[in-house]
């Protein structure tokens, strides 16, 4: 007989030679009860082994009594036929009482904010997010710092049908006028800075394109004039090549003095430039 069987035999003699859990005790039956218990029996002492077996006996008796009650009793809550679990309650009502302290059916969660005329989904404490934030900050869900418009309307300026851009009642254009000039109907003249007043003015160092831009601004389009050579409708401003301070560019020779330009049609302009180049060679 091994050491573990000797320990088992010693326990059997102390308990009257029988075990209420597994009947005639042996190592194989104990291992079927719990695999870890078999390993503990091999390493334990007779005193510890007795304590372990007695604990198993008490636990098994409690399990048997609970199983018997579950098979014969039902939940004490009226109308509930679920099997008994503990303290006269089924599993559902037992957990419900453990969490809320009552077996009554839980109150259904609201689907709308508790504030009158607010149908928004609730966020916390029965309030929607907006009213919850008011309650959290100010102590009342009905606290309002200022009145908000329910909808937008038309601009209040005379003759304007645009949608207003804020509680001031004006569209963006008229609101900007009030902010800048104090009058929603103010119409200022555009400030066109010509010549030396313009920040981009280059003076005598103007480029070819800048000179022709000056011609269009100061003298107008060449279409408004007759061609100097054929008296037809002019299309271009032609340089007369008479300025001693002429400048070179990728488009040809030009002058910053606008008095050296005359209106010409396309054919006369091209013929004049070709003749001048032929003479210059």
Beta strands, then each sheet from edge to edge (+ up, - down):
strand 1: 236-239
strand 2: 247-249
strand 3: 252-254
strand 4: 261-264
sheet 1: 1+ 4-
sheet 2: 2+ 3-
end
